Amino acid sequence: MKTLFTCHYPADPNAGGSGVTWRLCQEYEKLGHQTEFYSVDHLPKQLSPLLRFILFPEFTAAKIANSSIDVVDTSTADAWIWGLILQKFRKSRPLLVARCHGLEHIEHLEYLEEAKRGNLKLEWKYWLYRGSIRLWEAATSMQQSDLVLLLNHRDRDYAINKLGIHPDRAHVVPNGIPETMLNLPFEPTPSENEPIRIAQVSSYIVRKGIQYGSPALNALLKRHSKLEVSLFGTEVAADQVYADFDPEVRDRLTVIPYYENHRLPELLKGHHIKVLPTISEGFGVALIEAMACGLAPVTTTAPGPMEIVRDRETGLIVPCRDRAAFEQAIEDLILDRTLLDRLRHNAYRSAQRYSWKQIAQDTLDLYDLAWEMRSTSSANAIPSYRRAHKVQRSS
């Protein structure tokens, strides 16, 4: 089987959506399949980054039309032109899969709430495209797909109830973590008089809840002289992060704007708590990666983290946008080393089940299901590799 993966961001294996796509490509190839990864990097360099982002669906449609492939696995909004118009002219067409890295419509609602609270200014450019046309493109892409893969159940419910996606075509599939992050050595929890180290692994943006998390971390650093905080993958200059913290605590603050994903276990050594004050999160793979490194998570009721963390079993969950509750949850772990130790062990064990190998196989099984649904009217609609696979399974 040959699968074309598309992603409307630069092809960076250390980034969110493109990193997930890249890892799936690797796992598919280990299972004997062919893959191709198509991103905005393949578009003409003379186009500005914004234009490449906006025009990516047009280039994706041309790429699909000129390729010999069995499955097109696209980020939402990438394939709306192909799905709505061009695939109707093909007698034999590839399976079309819409893969959501976090539903744009849910993110949009959270942005509206932040704007209402005065934490975010939505400029006219946002309303011209991201807050209007982009939402239509994403919905259309999913509506025209044979299979829709989402990261959490709130996104799935919204896609079914608000966007009209048939429940049989909408499935929740988690992200995974590299094999190199599984079964790592577990570091002991520090004693009462030893320092606690907190890690925040995320971009430093409003969607990640920095307007709530940074004031809480600043207050905790001021109260606890042995507390240390590290922020990894901020994607902004360190000075911009330091500016949100009082001068007297900055010597216990470490900021690393960018890191290569394979270095994360090394960076997280000696850390004990992972914080993610996010307001909108499709999944939260950094949570699992940190849990696999032995950190206890403190996060929010955003849809993604709710799929991963069980409150007071594998971490602590607080309401979104509740700075006081977020601060208190972290302090509970600082003051109660027994609770911290229990959550760290439970989180570590829970993270071991997020293997990319298993997730890749589960996704391929959903491809099978989608082919079966599409081919009920005619056996000739099944491509040769599917017919061979059906014979294998029945024998």
C-alpha positions as CSV (number, residue, x, y, z in Angstrom):
1,M,0.0,0.0,0.0
2,K,1.2,3.5,-0.8
3,T,0.0,6.4,1.4
4,L,0.4,10.1,0.7
5,F,0.5,12.1,4.0
6,T,0.0,15.8,3.8
7,C,0.5,18.5,6.4
8,H,0.1,22.3,5.9
9,Y,3.1,23.1,8.1
10,P,6.9,22.8,7.4
11,A,8.2,19.2,7.5
12,D,9.9,19.4,11.0
13,P,10.1,16.0,12.8
14,N,10.4,18.0,16.1
15,A,7.2,20.0,15.6
16,G,3.6,19.1,16.5
17,G,1.5,18.1,13.6
18,S,4.3,17.6,11.2
19,G,6.3,15.6,13.7
20,V,3.3,13.2,14.3
21,T,2.9,12.8,10.5
22,W,6.6,12.1,10.1
23,R,6.6,9.4,12.8
24,L,3.5,7.7,11.3
25,C,5.4,7.5,8.0
26,Q,8.3,5.8,9.7
27,E,6.0,3.2,11.3
28,Y,4.1,2.5,8.1
29,E,7.3,1.8,6.3
30,K,8.5,-0.5,9.1
31,L,5.2,-2.4,8.5
32,G,6.1,-2.8,4.8
33,H,4.1,0.1,3.3
34,Q,5.2,2.9,1.1
35,T,4.7,6.5,2.2
36,E,5.3,10.0,0.9
37,F,5.2,13.2,3.0
38,Y,4.0,16.3,1.3
39,S,4.2,19.7,3.2
40,V,4.3,23.4,2.5
41,D,8.1,22.9,2.0
42,H,7.3,21.4,-1.4
43,L,5.6,24.6,-2.6
44,P,7.4,27.3,-4.7
45,K,9.9,29.1,-2.5
46,Q,9.0,32.5,-4.0
47,L,5.6,32.3,-2.3
48,S,5.4,33.8,1.2
49,P,4.8,31.5,4.2
50,L,1.3,32.9,4.5
51,L,0.5,32.3,0.8
52,R,1.9,28.8,1.0
53,F,-0.3,28.0,3.9
54,I,-3.4,29.5,2.2
55,L,-2.8,27.8,-1.2
56,F,-1.7,24.5,0.2
57,P,-5.2,22.8,-0.6
58,E,-4.8,23.8,-4.3
59,F,-1.3,22.3,-4.5
60,T,-2.4,19.2,-2.6
61,A,-5.2,18.6,-5.1
62,A,-2.7,18.8,-7.9
63,K,-0.4,16.4,-6.1
64,I,-3.1,13.8,-5.5
65,A,-4.3,14.1,-9.2
66,N,-0.7,13.4,-10.5
67,S,0.2,10.6,-8.1
68,S,-0.4,6.9,-8.0
69,I,-1.5,6.2,-4.4
70,D,-3.9,4.1,-2.5
71,V,-4.6,6.3,0.5
72,V,-4.4,10.1,1.0
73,D,-4.1,10.9,4.7
74,T,-4.4,14.7,5.1
75,S,-4.5,17.2,7.8
76,T,-7.9,18.8,8.0
77,A,-8.5,21.6,5.4
78,D,-5.7,20.2,3.1
79,A,-7.9,18.2,0.8
80,W,-11.2,20.1,0.5
81,I,-10.7,20.9,-3.2
82,W,-9.9,17.3,-4.0
83,G,-12.7,16.0,-1.9
84,L,-15.4,18.5,-3.0
85,I,-14.6,18.7,-6.7
86,L,-11.8,16.7,-8.3
87,Q,-12.3,13.2,-6.8
88,K,-15.7,13.1,-8.5
89,F,-14.0,12.9,-11.9
90,R,-11.9,9.8,-11.0
91,K,-13.4,6.4,-11.6
92,S,-10.9,4.8,-9.3
93,R,-9.9,7.1,-6.5
94,P,-7.7,6.7,-3.4
95,L,-9.2,6.4,0.1
96,L,-9.5,9.9,1.5
97,V,-8.6,10.4,5.2
98,A,-8.9,13.6,7.1
99,R,-6.6,13.7,10.1
100,C,-7.3,16.3,12.8
101,H,-4.4,17.5,14.9
102,G,-6.8,19.5,17.1
103,L,-10.2,20.6,15.7
104,E,-10.0,24.2,14.4
105,H,-13.6,24.9,15.4
106,I,-12.9,24.1,19.1
107,E,-9.8,26.2,19.0
108,H,-11.7,29.1,17.5
109,L,-14.3,29.0,20.3
110,E,-11.5,29.2,22.9
111,Y,-9.9,32.1,21.1
112,L,-13.2,33.9,21.2
113,E,-13.3,33.4,25.0
114,E,-9.8,34.7,25.4
115,A,-10.6,37.8,23.3
116,K,-13.7,38.3,25.5
117,R,-11.5,38.2,28.6
118,G,-9.1,40.7,27.1
119,N,-6.2,38.2,26.8
120,L,-6.1,38.1,23.0
121,K,-6.7,40.6,20.2
122,L,-8.2,39.0,17.1
123,E,-7.1,41.2,14.2
124,W,-9.0,41.6,10.9
125,K,-6.6,39.1,9.3
126,Y,-7.9,36.4,11.6
127,W,-11.5,37.1,10.7
128,L,-10.7,37.3,7.0
129,Y,-9.4,33.7,6.9
130,R,-8.7,31.6,10.0
131,G,-11.9,32.6,11.7
132,S,-14.1,32.1,8.7
133,I,-12.9,30.5,5.4
134,R,-10.5,28.2,7.2
135,L,-13.2,26.8,9.4
136,W,-15.3,26.1,6.2
137,E,-12.4,24.4,4.5
138,A,-11.7,22.1,7.5
139,A,-15.4,21.2,7.8
140,T,-15.7,20.5,4.0
141,S,-12.5,18.4,4.0
142,M,-13.9,16.2,6.8
143,Q,-17.4,16.0,5.2
144,Q,-15.9,14.8,1.9
145,S,-13.6,12.2,3.4
146,D,-14.1,8.5,3.7
147,L,-12.6,8.4,7.2
148,V,-12.1,11.2,9.8
149,L,-9.5,10.6,12.6
150,L,-9.7,12.8,15.6
151,L,-7.6,13.0,18.8
152,N,-10.3,13.3,21.5
153,H,-13.9,12.6,22.1
154,R,-15.0,16.3,22.4
155,D,-13.7,16.9,18.9
156,R,-15.5,13.8,17.6
157,D,-18.8,14.9,19.2
158,Y,-18.5,18.3,17.7
159,A,-17.6,16.9,14.2
160,I,-20.7,14.6,14.4
161,N,-23.2,17.0,16.0
162,K,-22.1,20.3,14.5
163,L,-20.4,19.4,11.2
164,G,-22.5,16.5,10.1
165,I,-19.8,13.8,10.0
166,H,-21.4,10.3,10.1
167,P,-20.5,8.6,13.4
168,D,-19.3,5.5,11.5
169,R,-16.6,7.6,9.7
170,A,-15.4,9.5,12.8
171,H,-12.9,7.7,15.1
172,V,-10.6,8.8,18.0
173,V,-7.0,7.8,17.5
174,P,-4.3,9.0,19.9
175,N,-0.8,10.1,19.1
176,G,2.1,8.1,20.4
177,I,5.7,8.5,21.6
178,P,8.9,7.1,20.1
179,E,10.1,3.7,21.2
180,T,13.2,5.4,22.7
181,M,11.0,7.1,25.3
182,L,9.5,3.8,26.5
183,N,10.7,1.9,29.5
184,L,13.3,4.5,30.5
185,P,14.9,4.3,34.0
186,F,12.7,5.8,36.7
187,E,14.4,8.5,38.9
188,P,13.5,8.5,42.6
189,T,11.3,11.3,44.0
190,P,13.3,13.8,46.0
191,S,13.0,13.9,49.8
192,E,11.2,16.8,51.7
193,N,14.3,19.0,51.9
194,E,15.5,18.5,48.3
195,P,14.5,20.8,45.5
196,I,11.6,20.2,43.1
197,R,12.0,20.9,39.4
198,I,9.1,21.7,37.2
199,A,9.1,21.4,33.3
200,Q,6.7,23.1,30.9
201,V,7.2,21.7,27.4
202,S,5.2,23.7,24.9
203,S,5.3,26.8,22.7
204,Y,4.9,30.0,24.6
205,I,1.5,31.2,23.2
206,V,-1.9,32.1,24.4
207,R,-3.5,28.8,23.4
208,K,-1.1,27.0,25.7
209,G,-2.4,29.1,28.6
210,I,0.7,31.1,29.4
211,Q,-1.5,34.0,30.6
212,Y,-2.6,31.7,33.5
213,G,0.4,29.4,33.9
214,S,3.3,32.0,34.1
215,P,1.8,34.1,36.9
216,A,1.1,30.9,38.9
217,L,4.7,29.6,38.3
218,N,6.1,33.1,39.2
219,A,4.2,33.1,42.5
220,L,5.4,29.6,43.4
221,L,9.0,30.5,42.6
222,K,8.7,33.5,45.0
223,R,7.2,31.3,47.8
224,H,9.5,28.3,47.4
225,S,13.2,29.1,47.3
226,K,14.3,25.6,46.3
227,L,11.8,25.4,43.4
228,E,13.2,25.5,39.8
229,V,11.3,25.8,36.5
230,S,12.3,24.9,33.0
231,L,10.5,25.9,29.8
232,F,11.4,23.8,26.8
233,G,10.3,24.5,23.2
234,T,8.9,28.0,23.8
235,E,9.6,28.9,20.1
236,V,10.1,32.5,21.3
237,A,13.3,34.2,22.6
238,A,14.2,33.6,26.2
239,D,14.0,37.3,27.0
240,Q,10.3,37.3,26.1
241,V,9.7,34.6,28.6
242,Y,11.9,36.1,31.4
243,A,9.9,39.3,31.1
244,D,6.9,37.5,32.5
245,F,8.7,36.6,35.7
246,D,10.0,38.8,38.5
247,P,13.8,39.5,38.4
248,E,14.5,37.8,41.8
249,V,13.3,34.4,40.5
250,R,14.9,34.4,37.0
251,D,18.1,32.7,38.2
252,R,15.9,29.6,38.9
253,L,14.3,29.7,35.5
254,T,15.7,27.9,32.4
255,V,14.4,28.7,28.9
256,I,15.2,26.6,25.9
257,P,13.4,27.9,22.8
258,Y,14.0,24.9,20.6
259,Y,15.1,21.3,21.1
260,E,15.4,18.2,19.0
261,N,12.8,15.7,20.2
262,H,15.2,12.8,20.8
263,R,16.9,15.0,23.4
264,L,13.8,15.4,25.6
265,P,14.5,12.6,28.0
266,E,17.9,14.1,28.6
267,L,16.4,17.6,29.2
268,L,13.8,16.2,31.6
269,K,16.3,14.4,33.8
270,G,16.0,15.7,37.3
271,H,12.5,17.1,36.7
272,H,9.5,15.9,38.7
273,I,6.4,17.8,37.6
274,K,5.1,18.5,34.1
275,V,2.8,21.5,33.7
276,L,0.4,22.3,30.8
277,P,-2.1,25.1,31.6
278,T,-3.5,24.9,28.1
279,I,-6.9,26.2,27.1
280,S,-7.2,24.3,23.8
281,E,-5.4,21.0,23.1
282,G,-6.2,18.3,20.5
283,F,-4.1,15.8,22.4
284,G,-0.9,16.8,24.2
285,V,1.8,14.5,23.2
286,A,4.3,16.4,25.3
287,L,2.3,15.3,28.3
288,I,2.8,11.6,27.5
289,E,6.5,12.1,26.7
290,A,7.0,13.8,30.1
291,M,5.0,11.0,31.8
292,A,7.2,8.4,30.2
293,C,10.2,10.3,31.6
294,G,8.7,10.0,35.1
295,L,7.0,13.4,35.6
296,A,3.7,13.9,37.2
297,P,1.4,16.1,35.1
298,V,-0.6,19.1,36.2
299,T,-2.9,20.1,33.4
300,T,-6.4,21.4,32.6
301,T,-9.8,20.2,31.5
302,A,-9.0,20.9,27.8
303,P,-10.2,17.9,25.6
304,G,-6.7,16.5,24.8
305,P,-5.3,16.2,28.4
306,M,-8.6,14.7,29.6
307,E,-8.0,11.8,27.2
308,I,-4.5,11.2,28.8
309,V,-4.6,12.1,32.5
310,R,-6.8,10.7,35.2
311,D,-7.3,13.1,38.1
312,R,-5.4,12.1,41.2
313,E,-4.5,8.8,39.6
314,T,-1.9,9.7,36.9
315,G,-1.8,13.5,37.5
316,L,-3.8,16.5,38.6
317,I,-6.5,18.2,36.5
318,V,-7.8,21.7,37.1
319,P,-10.4,23.8,35.3
320,C,-9.2,25.7,32.3
321,R,-8.4,29.3,33.0
322,D,-8.4,28.8,36.7
323,R,-5.0,30.2,37.7
324,A,-5.6,29.8,41.5
325,A,-6.5,26.1,41.1
326,F,-3.5,25.5,38.8
327,E,-1.1,27.1,41.3
328,Q,-2.7,25.2,44.2
329,A,-2.4,21.8,42.4
330,I,1.3,22.4,41.8
331,E,1.8,23.4,45.4
332,D,0.0,20.3,46.6
333,L,2.7,18.2,44.9
334,I,5.5,20.3,46.2
335,L,4.3,19.9,49.8
336,D,3.1,16.3,49.6
337,R,6.0,14.1,48.3
338,T,4.1,10.9,48.9
339,L,1.3,12.1,46.5
340,L,4.0,13.3,44.0
341,D,5.7,9.9,44.1
342,R,2.5,8.0,43.6
343,L,1.4,10.1,40.7
344,R,4.8,10.0,39.1
345,H,4.9,6.1,39.2
346,N,1.3,5.9,37.9
347,A,2.0,8.4,35.1
348,Y,5.1,6.5,34.1
349,R,3.2,3.2,33.8
350,S,0.3,4.8,32.0
351,A,2.6,6.3,29.3
352,Q,4.0,2.9,28.3
353,R,0.9,2.0,26.3
354,Y,1.4,4.9,23.8
355,S,3.5,3.1,21.2
356,W,3.6,4.5,17.7
357,K,3.8,0.9,16.4
358,Q,0.5,0.0,17.9
359,I,-1.1,3.3,16.9
360,A,0.0,2.8,13.3
361,Q,-1.5,-0.7,13.2
362,D,-4.8,0.5,14.7
363,T,-4.9,3.3,12.0
364,L,-4.3,0.8,9.2
365,D,-7.2,-1.3,10.6
366,L,-9.4,1.8,10.4
367,Y,-8.3,2.2,6.7
368,D,-9.6,-1.4,6.3
369,L,-12.9,-0.5,7.8
370,A,-13.3,2.6,5.6
371,W,-12.5,0.5,2.5
372,E,-15.1,-2.1,3.5
373,M,-17.7,0.7,3.9
374,R,-16.9,2.2,0.6
375,S,-16.7,-1.0,-1.4
376,T,-20.0,-2.6,-0.4
377,S,-21.6,-1.8,-3.7
378,S,-18.9,-3.1,-6.0
379,A,-15.9,-5.4,-5.4
380,N,-14.1,-3.8,-8.3
381,A,-13.9,-0.6,-6.3
382,I,-11.4,-2.2,-4.0
383,P,-7.8,-1.7,-5.2
384,S,-5.7,-4.7,-5.8
385,Y,-3.7,-4.5,-2.6
386,R,-7.0,-4.4,-0.6
387,R,-8.4,-7.4,-2.5
388,A,-5.2,-9.4,-1.8
389,H,-5.5,-8.4,1.9
390,K,-9.1,-9.5,2.0
391,V,-8.1,-13.0,0.7
392,Q,-5.3,-13.2,3.2
393,R,-7.6,-12.4,6.1
394,S,-10.3,-14.9,5.0
395,S,-7.9,-17.8,4.5
